[in-house]
């Protein structure tokens, strides 16, 4: 059962959830004038909402990785291209991207054209590994070699897991620019650009506009007799 369902249950009020409701939705205080010492629940309520959203997104990140793993390899390669296009590479045009992903491709799974005439390219490798298995530096070295053979200056290596220690340092010594994206960063980008996710509920948290209640507010309607 999805962890998101548990989160949705958490947000539902019921007779058995009185303690939870009291914790996350404090009773509204009686109206009182400024300076009366009435407590403000806005900071506390906002903080609680943020914690709930963070918990929901943590569960969503885990679910995204799990769903990627049950798809065929071609799906992950296409997903990586969709992510890069959504980030603005290739001017967000699908015709500027090509999925390769075939034997003998030299570790290159896709390519994105950055300009109209194809002078500048980004080569992609997408490696889906079992949870806990790190991408060895030898794979990154092979990818860098494939870039060298194509005289390419840019490459992106994406995985569902993580990279071996020293991978980032190895890439920093390369003459070609190689960017590493691990599973955590990948799902963060997916959430940011709405790849494989959708907005299910939007909550607006409002607070008092102190400026409106100031003694002199420009544009505030005045009593005709004043």
N, C-alpha and C positions, 0 to 999 in steps of 0.2 A: 504494500500500500504506500502511496506517495506521501512523503513527509510534508508536502504542501497541503494535503488534506488535513493533517494534524494542525497545521497553522490556521487553516480556515475554521476548524472547530474551536480553536483558541479564541477567535474573534467573535464567536457566536455567544449570545447571552442565554443562560438557562437558569432554572432554579437551583441546579447543582453547582453553579459557577459563581455564587455570590461572593465568595472570598476573592476570586480572580477579578471579578468586576470591581470590587472595592479597591483592589490593588492598582488596577490600570485605569479605572474611571472614577476618581474620587467624587464624592458628593459636592454639588455646586453650592458654594457659600451664599448666604443671604446678601442681597444688594447692600452695599455700603459706600459711603462717600470716600473721596480721596483722603489718604492719611489716616483711615480708620483702623489700619492694621489688618485688613482682610487679606487672607493668604491668596497667593496666585498659583494656580495649578497648571498654568500654561507651560512653564519650563519642565515640570515633572511629566506632564502628559506628552509633550513633544519627545522627551527622552525615552519614554516607554514605547512610543510608536516607532522611534528609530531602532530600538532594540528588537522589536518584533519584525520590522522590515529586514534588518540584518540577519535574523535567524531564518526568515523565509528565503532570503537570497542564498544563504549558505546551503540550505537544503536544495535549492534550485540548481546551484552550481554542481553539486554531487549528482543530481538527476541528469543534468545535461551530459556530463562525462559518461554516465552509465548508458544513456541513449545512443551516444556516439559509438560506443563499443559494440552495440548489437547491430549496427548498420554495416553494410559491405564497405570495403576499403575505398571504393570509388566515391562513396558518400562523403567520407572525411576529406578527400582531396577537393571535392566540389565545395564543401563547407569552408575550407580554408580560403579558397578563391572568393567566395561570397563575402567572407569577413574582410578581406583586403579591399575588395571593391567598395564595400560599405564605408570603409575608412577613408575613401577618396582616391585610392590608387587606381590608375586606369580611368580616371574621370568618371567613376561609377558606371561605366558602360560595359555590359557583359561581352560585347564583341571585341573588347581589348584584352580579354582573358582567355586562356586556352588550357584545358586539363590534358596532361600527357599520360602519366601513370601507366606506362606499359613496360614490359621487359626490355632491357637494353637502353633505357632512358638515362642511364648514368646517375640515378638517384634524383632526377628532376621529375617532379610530379605535375608541375604547372608553370606557366609563364604569364606575366601581365605586361602589356605594352604601356609605357608611361606617356608616350607622346604620339601624335598622329602618324608620323612617318616611321615609327619603330626604332628610333635611334637609341632609346633608353629602355631597358627591360629589367624586370624583377623575376628571378627564378625561384621556384618554390619547391620545398620538400616537405611532405606531410607524413609523419610517422606515428601510427597508432600502436601503442604498446600496452601490455597488461599493467594494471595498477601496481605501482611499486617498482617497476622495471625502468631503469634510467637509460637514456640515450647515450651510448658510449662515444667517446671522443673520436674513435675511428670512423663512425658514421659521419660526423661533422667534417672530419678531414677528407673523406670521400666526396662529400657535397662540395667542399671548397675546391677540390680537384676538378669536379664537373664544371664549376664556374670558370676555373682557369682554362679548361679546354674550349670553352665557348667564348672566351675573352669577355666574360660578363663581370660587371662591377658590383652588382647587388644581388643578395640572396636572402630568403627567409626560410628558416627551419622551424617547423611547428610540430609539437608532439602533444599527446594527451596526458603524458606523465611529467617527467622532469629530466634535466640534463645532468650528466656526470660532473663531479667536482672538477673545476679547472676548465670547463667548456667555454665559459664567458671569457676567461683570460686567453684561451687559445684563439678565439675569434678576434680579440682585440689586437692580436699580433699579425693578423692577416692583412694583406694589401687590399683585399676586396672586402666590402662591407657585408657582413653576415649577421643578421638579427635572429636571436633565439626567442621563441615564444613557447613557454611551457603550458601545461594544462590549466593551471590557475589563471594565468594571464589570458589565455584563450577564452575561457568562459566569462571573465570580466569584460572582455571586448564584446563578446556576444550579447551580454546584458546591456552594455552601453549603447550598442547600435541595433538592438532588437533583432538579432539573428537567432531564429529558432525559439523565440519567446514573444509574448505579447502582454500588454497591460491588461490585467484582470480587474483591478479596482484602483480608483484614484481617491485619496482622502486629502481634503484641504483643511489644514489646521489654522484657525484664525485667532488673532489677538487684538487687543484694544489699540486703536490708532490714537496715541497720546496727543498728536498734533491737532486732531479735530477738537479735542476738549480744552485746548489752550485758551487763555483769556482773550487773545486776539488772533483770529484765524482769517487770513485773507480769503474772501469769497464766501464766508459763512453767512447764511441768511440772517438778517437782523430784524428785530422787532420794529414794526413800522412806527410805533410810538416812541422808540428809543432814540 
